[in-house]
Amino acid sequence: MKEYALLLAFRILTACLTTTSGPPDEYWQGPEVGYWLAYGKGPLTWEWEAGIRSWLHPALFWVVFKVLEFAGCSSPECAVYGPRVLQGFIAFVTDVAAIDLAKKIFRKDVLAQRFTALFVVMNWFVFYCSPRTLSNSIEATFSLVALNQLLDGRYYIYLHTAGLTTVFRPTSCVLWLPCTLMYLRYNFKPTVFLWSTVIAVVWLSLSVALDYVVTGSLGVNQYEFLKFNFLEGKSALFGTHPWHWYVTQGYPAMIGTMLPFFVAGLVRREVLAVRQYSLVALVTSAVFLYSLIGHKEFRFLLPVHYLGLVVAGGGCSNLYRARRQATTLLLVIALVSNIVAAGYFSFYHQTGGVELMAYLQRTRRDPAKRESLHLLLPCYSTPGYSYLHNTSIKELVQFDCSPLSPPPTEHDLFAANPLDLVEELYAAQRKLPTLFAIFSQNKGALDPFLAQHGFKLEVALPHTPTPVEAGHGTELLLYSKTL
């Protein structure tokens, strides 16, 4: 129990101390939507207009905000750290589920169980991704819990958990669908098939009901998600990778220097066939299905990644028994490199968005005042209103980059010529705000406009020493009318 208490504290602390921004969905598909549900404030991104997301995930953060409100905790810090504490707990549950899965697979190999626990805790991508308020994180949680229930022989409970996971994120079916087919192959009975269908219909109906309660309209977000991403292929609007990217680049980068242990674990009898299931088959089929989509991101493989770390734990156990000194050296290299990568991506790379909000929380604490902040940045580069709770910032404006808008979007025009777009927008459509935020790479282009309208640099915040995202710079600059 002491180890679990330390692990819980570790995950909550990590979630609270992370100073970098990951994918925009970290805020704009979770806490920002929950904040909108709780306070009716802030914009909703295009996904909610298109109806391709479930309201269940942001509803968790709605509960957090309402609990904080009931407790009288109204500071900006409460609104920031409340969702982070919840996410830290979710990350802890995922860790425990992955470790329990290793115990079920490597029943007599305690060393494999311990190496799995070590890899889950120390892997740089888990450290970077699991404490973030992404739907992928909670998808990984319930996927691992469902697999544990399946291996325990609790098939109907597993189906309910799998159904809940699909409500959170439809992509989870790439794991539970093969599992269900494996089970039915060996245990097919008409009653089993019937109850499987009934449970699936129940969770689909609950999902539709939740969406109706929030939006007042009937729709199946899972179908809309499938149509947008698979049938219409519109996810390609956000960038594409070759079909082999997950195998040749994506997953090797995620598992990093733990890759030798993963390869060694692929030949273990337990991961090839544990009871009637195959961990290797699950990983392979999931990666194959994800590879069919042109738009690929590391985080999409997070549930599969935990399974890969279980495989790596078994491989490390084999190598350690065969060549202890060489394996110890590989372990040291793996752990040191993962600590360095985790530290860099969680505390140094792309800090500007979070640092900007923290700065505004410190300097604009008077909710009686009214200020406006316009972000001349790539879309959703910062958190939104949930990070400006009870501050003087009452208006937050950013570019339109919705794929539902006819091209070129404001974001496209800004990327092509920042000064031309800004001059056009503020000459005809928008009223000048009290604050502007830009990235340092656009300083030369926008300085004439900002100087002409009386804006001066208030603060320069470090963003990243190595900009890799289009439109980002090494610093995020805040300009104000008056210092």
N, C-alpha and C positions, 0 to 999 in steps of 0.2 A: 504493500500500500504506500510505503514511503516513496518508492520509485515513481508510482503513478502521480502522487502529489507533486513531486518535483517536476515531472513531465508537464502536468497541468500548469504549474507556475511558469515554466519555461515557455510554453506556447502562448499564454496570455501576455507575458512580458514581451515576447517577440512581436506579437500583434500590436502592442501599444507603442513599442519603440521604433518600429519600422518608419523610415522617413522618406521613402521613395514611392513613386507612383508606378504601378504596373499597367496593365491594359485599362482603358477607360471604363470598361464594364465593372471594374472594382468599385467604382462610385456610382456610375450612372445606370446600372442595372440592379443595384442593391440599396445602399443607404439613402441615396438621393431620391429614389422612388418611394422608399419607406418614409422619408421626410415629407414628401408630397402627400402621401396618404395621411400622415399625422397632422400636418399643418396646412395643407393645400397650397404650398408655396414652392415655386421652382418649376422649371420646364421639364417635360417628359421627352425622352429621346424618341426617335422615329419608330423604334421597335414596338413601342406601346401603341402607337397609332396604327401600325401594321398588324398588331395582335399576334405577334410571334413569341411572346414571352408569357410565362405564368406569373401571376401575382403572388404566388405562395412565398417565393424567396424574399421579395421586398417586404412582405407582410411580417416576416420575422423582425425586421428592423423597425417597422411600425410599432410592434409590441415593445421594443426597447425604448423608443422615444416616448411612448405613452407611460411606461413604467417610470422613466426619468421625470416626466412631467408630474406624475402623481406624487413622486418623492420630493418634488420641489427643487430638483436639480436643473437649473435653467441656464447654466453657464455654457459658453461655446465648447469648453473642454469636455463637458458631459456629453454633448451631442456628438463629439468626435470619438471619444473613448468608449462610450457605451456599446456601439456596434463592434468595435475592435475587441472588447472583452468577450462578447458573444462569439466572435469569429475565432478567438484564441481557444475557447472551449470546444468549438466545432473541430478545430485542428487537432486538439487533444483526443477527441473521440475517434477521429480518423486514425491517429497513431495507434491507439489501443486496439482498434479493429484490425489493423494490419499486423500487429504483433500477435493477436489472437489467431489470425489466419495462419501465421507461420507456425504457431503451436499445434494447430490441427493438421497441417501438412507434414511438418517434421516432428512427429509425435515423440520419438525417442531421441532425436538429435537436439539436445539442449544448446549445443554450440551454434547450430544453424539458427535457432530461435534468437539467441543473443546477438548474433551478427545482423540478423534482420532488424532487430530493434535499434542497433547502432546505426545502420544505414538509413533507416526511416528518420531518425532524429538528426543525423548529420548531413544528409544529402542536400546539396545547395539549392536545388529546385524546389524541394519540399519546404525548406526553410523560407525560400522567397515567395512561394505561391500559396501555401496552405493557410497562412495567417491573414490573407487578403480576402475581402468580402466579395468574392467571386462565386457565381453559381456553380462553377466547376469544382470548387472546394467542397461544397456541401453535396454535390453529385458524387464525389469520391467517397465522402463519409458514408452515405447510405448504400453505395454500391458495395463497399467492403463489409458493412454490417449485413447486407443481404447475402453475400457469399458465405459469411460465417454461419448464418441461419441455414443455408442450404446444406453445408457440410455437416451441420448438426442434425440433419434429417427433418427439420421443421419447414417443410415445403410450402405450406399455405402461409405461414408467417413470412417466409422469404418472398412469396408473391406479393403480399401486402407492402413489404418494404420496397420491393422493386417497382411496384406501382407508384408509391410515394416518390421514389427517386425520379421516375419519368415525369411526374408532375413538376418537380423542380427543374428538370432539364431533360428534354426528350432524347438527347444523344446517349443517355445511359442505357438505352435499349441495346446498344452494340455489345454490352456485357451480359445483361440478363436474358436477352433472347437466345443466344447460344446455350446459356446455362439451362434455361427452361427446356430447350429442345433435347439437350443431353439427358435431362431428367425424364422427360416423356418417352425417350427412346427405350429406357430400361424399365419404366414404371407406368406404361400407358394403360389406362383404363378409361372407359367412357365417363365415369364419375369424376376422375381426376381432371380430364380434359374440360369437362363441363364447369367444374369449380374454378379452373384456371381462367376460363373465359369470363365467368361471372365476376371474379375479382378484378380482372382487367377493365371490364365495363364499369364497375363501381368506382374505380379510381379515375377513369376518364370522365364519368359523370360528376364526381366531386370537383374535378378541375374545371369543367364547364360551369358548374354552379358558382365556384369562387370567382371566376372571371365575370360572370353575370352580376354578382353582388357588387363588384367594384365598378364595372363599366356600364351595366344596364343593358348589355346586348349579349346575345347568344353567339358563341363561336368556339371552335376547338383550336387552341393555340398550338397544340402539337402538330395538327395538320398544316396550319399556316407556316409553322417553322419548317416542316418537311418540304412544303411547296416552295418557299422562298429560297432555301439553301440547296435542296436537292433537285426538285423538278424544274425550277426556273433558273437555278444556278447563279442567283444574284449575289451570293456570298463572295463571288469572284470580284465584285466591285471593290472589295477591301484588300485586294491583292491575292495573287495565286503563287503556288509552288508546284514543282513537278511531282508526279505521282509517287516517286520514290523518296520524297523529302523526309518523311517521318523515319524511314529506315536508315537512310544515308547521312542525315544531318540532325533532324529533330530529336529523336530519342537518344542517339549517342551524346548529344549536348546535354540533355537532361540528366542522364545517369552519369555522365562525365567519366572520371577516373575510377568509378566503380564498375565500369563496363567489363573488365576481365572477369570479375566475380559473376556477373550476369551470364556471360558466355559459358563459364564453367558450370553454372547451375542448370543450364538447359538440358544437360544429359542426366540429371538426377531422376531416378525412377519416380519419386514423389511428385515432381512438378509435371512429369509427362503423363501421369495417371494417378490422381488421388481419388480413391473410390471410383466413381464412374465419371469423374470430371478431369479435365486436363488444363492445368494452368497455362501451359505453353500454347495450347489451342485457343484459349480465351484471349491471351495477349495477341497472338497472330491474327485471329479473326477480327479483333477490334482495330488493330492497326491497319489491316486490309480495308475494312469498311471506311475508316476515317480517310484513308488515302484516296478514296474515290472522289472526294470533294476537293476542288481546286484550292479553296481558301483553307490554309492550315496555320495553326498556332500551337506553340508548345503546350499551353494550358489545357488544350482539348484532350491531351493524353494523360492528364493527371490521375484519373482513376486507374488507368492501365499502368502508370508509372509505379504506383504502390505495389502492384502485383510483380512488376519487374524487380523491385527491391527485395521482395520475398524470395524470388528466384536467386537473386544475387547473394542473399544470406545463406542459402543452401550451397551455392557454389563456393563461397568463401570457406565454409565449414570443410568441404572436401579438400580444397587446396591447403588449408591450414594443417590438416592431418597428414597430407602427403609431403608438403615442403613448408615447414613452420617458419623458418627464417625468411625465405623469399616472400611468403605470404604476409608476414609481419611488415616487411619493407613496403610491399604494395599497399597494405592498410594505412601505414603512416603517410605515404604519398597521397592516397585517396582522401584521408581525413584532412590533411593540411590544405590541399587544393580546394576541397569543398568548403572549408571554413573561410578561405580567402574569397572564393566566388560568392558565397552567401553574404559575407560582409560587404562586398563591393555592390552587389545588386540590391541589397536591402537597405543600405545606409549611405551610398554615394551616387549611384547612377539614377538620374532623373529625380532629383530632390526638389526641383524648383516649384512644382505645383503645390506640394504639401507645405514647403517652407513659406510660400506666399500666403497661404491661408493662416498659418501659424503667426506670421507677422501681422496680418490684419486683425487677428484675434487679440493680439497684444496692444495694437495701436488704435483700434476702432471699437472700443468696448462700450461706447455710449449708445444704447439703442434708441435714444430720443432724437439723435441726429439722423440725417438722411443723406447717404452718399451712394454713388453708383460706380460700378467697376465694369469696364468693357475689356474683354480678353481678345487681343489681336494675336491669337495663338492658333496652332492646329487644334481641331475640334476636340473638346473634352480633355484638354491637357492638365486640368486641375480638378479638384473636387468642386462641389457647388454649394448650395445654400445650407446643407447640413453642417458644413464647416464654418459657416458665417452666422450661426444661430445667435440671436440676441446681440448682434453687433450693429454698427451704424450703416453697414452695407445692405441697402434695401433693393438694389437692382444689380443683377449680374447678367451680362449680355455676351454672347459668343457667336461665332460664325455658324451659318447653316451649312451642314454637310450631309444632309439626309439623302440617301439614295432614292427616296421617293420624290425629291425635287428634280425638276428638269435640269440637266447639265448645261453649262458649268455652274456649280454651286459657288457660294461666296468663298468657301474655303479654297476651291480650285482657282478662283480669280485672284485671291490673296497670295497664293503660292506662286502664281505667274508674275504678278506685279503688285507688291504690297501697297505702294504709295498711291497708285491709280485707284485701286478699290477703296482705300480709306478715304481719299479725297471725295470720291463719288458718293459714298455712303453718308458722310457727315455734311456734305453740301446739300443733299436732297432728302434723306430719309431719317437719319438719326440725330438726336440731340447729343451734344458733347457731354460726356460723363465728368465726374470729378477725378476718376482714376483710370489710367490705361496700363495694361500689362503686355509686354512684348518679349520675345526672345532676342538675345544679343545679336544674333546673326542678321536681324532686320533693323538694327539700330541706325545704321547709315542711311537706309532707305527712308525710314520714318521720322528721323530727327527733324527735317525741315517742317513737316506737318505739325509735330508736337511743339516745336519752338514757336511756330506761327500762332498757335492757339494758347500759348502761355503755360504749357506743361513742362515741368522740370523733373529730373530724375530724383526720386525719393530714396530708393534703395535698390541695390543690385544683389540678387540672391544666387548662390551657386546652384547649378542645375546638374551638369554632368561634365566630367573631363573628356569624355568621348561620345559626342552626339552621334547616334546611329539612326534615330527616327527622322524622317523628312520634316523639315521646318523647325527642328529644335536647335538650340544653341548651347553654349557653355554656361550662360547665365540667363536668369529671368529678371527683367527690369520692370520696376514699378514707377510710373510717372504720375504726378499729382499736380493739381492746379496751385495749391498752396502747401508749403512744407509745414 
